[in-house]
């Protein structure tokens, strides 16, 4: 939409909403008050008389911010949180009543990523997605997807710099000189039309809706092998995609539960399940997939119907074919109605990620900002209808791979970012990058970068071209526990890097100086990048000393949270048995920070921690000696810590 058409639809009005900002010093006492005040901005009690042309019953509301995020799946959630935590005023628009996308209670797909269900130990994603996973494991031991929805809602509503608009759909964008100036979004439930201005815009919709409205270059479907020389590409390019899935859950009721399918359910035979195992049925099957041979956006209603008919046909086979007699007492207790979509459009950036990048054949990009590691995992577009062959072709990548910043911004819309399953990638590369934990870390990278660009008045391309700023972005991401392959802490502001590190004792091959070597994960049974100590005997401590006193305002501690095991929310009993739904045993639960002053030692105590990343804000203490005293873990006899950072400025 060009500027003239946009202003015709919008009525040509101006004016912006005032945002409430809660500073850390205001404390938790004002948190609810701040949230409540936001509602007066998104639904003004005394709205203006302005209306959109052709929409006499919709109230026009103007909002403004630094960063606008379209889409509230895992990419959008992590992008919005990252941008807001780095000082940007963020507005997130989500077209559903729940956050999380395919991970929400509307779809119930568990989040997977670079560690490939624990098959690549040590490579579980860090950063915001790890924070969310740990909070969910501790506070949601019953594995309720509705409580996961609530966790995501709480995280976003608790960010004072973030305005959340649920049940709100973006439908237009105004562009000028190759940049997005404003967007239009509507919430029919509240009868509001929002006109939103920002400096940076993020498309996390999956379907590239923001990019589409802004005129961003994009592509759909599968490339020909001749275009990029990808061995997994096809002889001839087409517009077919991966299909969508609908899941279900069931439980044992302890008595026979009959089932009669509706007349429109598919008739599923044993032959159709030759390559599709149905040995357990508490949690539905990802391979109930269909619709990639159609348009996954335009034909969504048809896809929903066919998927429901297949789900009910498969359940009919389980219950009534006689082949699964142990299912007699099992009854379906939930079925999805929102198809879990895998693929539609992909936006084009300054770099197109290909199979060669994922296989490590192009070297490491200088602008790496995130990792992936899921296999190259392609499915037949017609899904279940292709029952004569296996439902997937999965090829493991040799190692985790890097995702460049240039894949996360548009090549022709100057202030448009993207994160999630819509990044700049070929279909072959997309078959790996599409999984939700990878989408989440791309979201954190894009959100952090957008906040940096908004602060310094940069376009995404200018950020890439300014190598000092690019390095600043990478170091900022590392400080936030984002994993960037091969990159280590080189933050010049980190006072710990110049300290002498000693310890009371060290477990196995660990060394105290590991906590300042710049790396924050080990693979297998290594102790190359962490310090460990056995608890239960003499008091254990790790000490940092400087030759001259330092003013300390923040201490950052990266704990061990068991990256060697899988951690996700799943309705599958089999998947859930591989993880610990609670605090991770290795994580330091209780600890003291002690520092020396001329008046004697001072102590700050932390109790009940379950997070990997800890930030302790101190009141500008001056000391030449700082000690960490781990007192207890969540069960492991060994307390282990990956990194300690010390800053003279607040976060």
URLIN-V704207 format. One record per backbone hydrogen bond with DSSP energy under -0.5 kcal/mol. NH is the residue of the N-H (numbers start at 0). CO is the residue of the C=O. If there is no record, write none. Layout:
NH/CO  NH/CO
This chain:
5/1  6/2  7/3  8/4  9/5  10/6  11/6  12/9  22/20  25/22  26/23  29/26  30/27  33/29  34/30  35/31  36/32  37/33  37/34  38/34  38/35  39/35  39/36  40/37  41/37  42/38  46/43  51/54  52/8  54/51  57/54  58/190  59/49  60/192  62/194  64/196  65/88  66/88  67/199  68/90  69/201  70/68  70/92  72/203  73/99  76/72  77/73  78/74  79/75  80/76  81/77  82/78  83/79  84/80  85/81  85/82  86/83  87/82  89/87  89/160  90/66  91/162  92/68  93/164  99/71  102/99  103/100  106/103  107/103  108/101  115/112  118/114  118/115  119/114  121/562  122/119  123/562  128/125  130/126  131/127  132/128  133/129  134/130  135/131  136/132  137/133  138/134  139/135  142/139  144/142  147/143  148/144  149/145  150/146  151/147  152/148  153/149  154/150  155/151  156/152  157/153  158/155  159/157  161/158  162/89  163/161  164/91  165/163  166/95  167/93  168/185  170/183  171/183  173/181  174/0  174/172  175/178  178/175  180/173  181/173  182/195  183/171  184/193  185/168  186/191  189/186  190/186  191/186  192/58  193/184  194/60  195/182  195/193  196/62  197/180  198/65  199/65  200/414  201/67  202/416  203/69  203/201  206/204  211/207  212/208  213/209  214/210  214/211  215/210  218/345  220/343  221/237  224/233  226/223  227/223  228/224  232/229  233/222  237/221  240/291  243/289  244/339  245/287  248/333  249/281  250/330  252/250  252/328  256/327  257/255  264/261  265/308  267/265  271/268  272/268  272/269  273/270  275/272  283/247  287/284  288/286  289/243  291/380  292/380  293/290  295/293  298/294  299/296  302/298  303/299  304/300  305/301  306/302  307/303  308/304  309/305  310/306  311/307  312/308  313/309  314/310  315/311  316/312  317/313  318/314  319/315  320/316  326/323  327/324  329/326  330/250  332/248  333/248  335/246  337/105  338/336  339/244  340/338  342/241  345/218  346/421  347/216  349/405  349/408  350/405  352/350  352/423  356/353  357/353  358/354  359/356  360/355  367/364  368/402  369/402  371/400  375/394  376/374  376/430  377/375  377/392  382/379  383/288  384/381  385/382  386/383  388/385  392/377  394/375  400/371  402/369  403/401  404/366  406/403  407/404  408/405  409/415  410/347  413/177  413/411  415/412  416/200  416/414  417/407  418/202  422/419  423/406  424/422  425/352  429/425  430/426  431/428  432/428  433/429  434/431  436/111  437/111  438/434  439/435  440/436  441/437  442/438  443/439  444/440  445/441  446/442  447/443  448/444  449/445  450/446  451/447  452/448  453/449  454/450  455/451  456/452  457/452  459/413  462/458  463/459  464/460  465/461  466/464  469/465  470/466  471/467  472/468  473/469  474/470  475/471  476/472  477/473  478/474  479/475  480/477  481/476  486/483  488/517  493/490  494/492  494/645  495/645  496/493  497/494  498/495  499/544  500/498  501/542  503/540  506/531  509/506  510/529  513/510  514/511  515/512  516/513  525/522  530/640  532/638  534/636  541/627  542/501  543/625  544/499  545/623  549/622  551/549  551/620  552/550  552/646  553/646  554/615  555/644  556/554  556/613  557/642  558/556  558/611  559/639  560/558  564/561  569/567  575/571  576/572  577/574  578/575  580/578  581/579  586/583  588/586  588/631  589/631  590/605  591/628  592/603  593/591  593/626  594/601  595/624  596/599  599/596  601/594  603/592  605/590  608/588  613/556  613/611  615/554  616/614  617/552  617/615  619/617  620/551  622/549  622/620  625/543  626/593  627/541  628/591  628/626  629/627  630/589  631/589  633/584  633/586  635/584  638/532  638/636  639/585  640/530  641/557  642/557  643/514  644/555  646/553
